[in-house]
């Protein structure tokens, strides 16, 4: 679909007037990034994801320090394609005024970073159990995030910043599907994956015991049943902070689930979703259709959705060209950080930076 462009390599894929307004609003602001990392035992199910289970802490370490500590190297697709944190790190280096936070909402291993906020002491359980998280823990994470989001939003408002909320959760598209279905949304066969081939059947089999719409009026109950620890954190941060400053949800399907959650608690302020062109063009997903459905059924107001329209088709690195074959697509804030960098840098300069990161990590 020929979506309109806001700038070179920047697409407005849903709610074009609101995309224009948001893009203008952040023009003279510097970003503050919050990366929320978590694990769900759902990721151990065979054939579900190409993301290594230990990717979450390693993504945080690479993004903010340039080197992993939780595993020997950058998280990599089984076909040798670098994980999206390579893109995110290349973009972060191009944003010298960026400030950041990292929240561990429930990782197998806490990221080895200075100042990381540890809000969770264990990963989420497998969604097949129907008891992914204790209800009390979900409520605590939500309340803690809402309170911190209020603080962050006011800080960004007074310091001339906007907020980028990113995530790293292996198997997070499955928990996203679970929450969307639990809230009564028609999300079957519409969820993207880190794999080129669709994983709809596996996802739905894991969620076979979930009755669609059973948590329509209980969003935190939906997370407790079939969600993951990242979701209430990012939803609480976004809802509170967006009343004070612009907030960009940096991600694909997972951020649609976050949007569906937070709109059950009230209308956000200045909020947008930023993802990659690989997500919005995924033939096995329906990002734009789901965004419109959430607007219709749970929000009412259009939420702008933007995409960083990278193409690695002619990249000098064969491994990066795997993105053009439908692998990986998004994660660790790759889309949102790309949009932030594209606000101030030429796309070709940024593509060169991405390839430079790839060579630094030894990718061919």
Secondary structure, DSSP 4 states (H G I P E B T S, - for coil): --PEEEETTEEEEE-HHHHHHHHHHTTT-EEEEEEEEE-BGGGGSTTS-SS-TTHHHHHHHHHHHSS-SSSSS--B-TTSPBPTHHHHHHHHHT-TT-EEEEEEEE-SS----TT-EE--SS-B--GGGS-SS-HHHHHHHHHHHHHHHHHHHHHHHHHTEEEEEEEE-TTHHHHHHHHHHHTT---TT----SSSS--HHHHHHHTTTPPTTTTTT-HHHHHHHH--HHHHHHHHHHHHHTTTS-EEEE-SHHHHHHHHHHTTS---SSEEEEEEHHHHT-TT--HHHHHHHHIIIII-S--EEEEE----TT-S-TTGGGGGGTS----TTHHHHHHHHHTTS-HHHHHHHHHHHHHHTT--
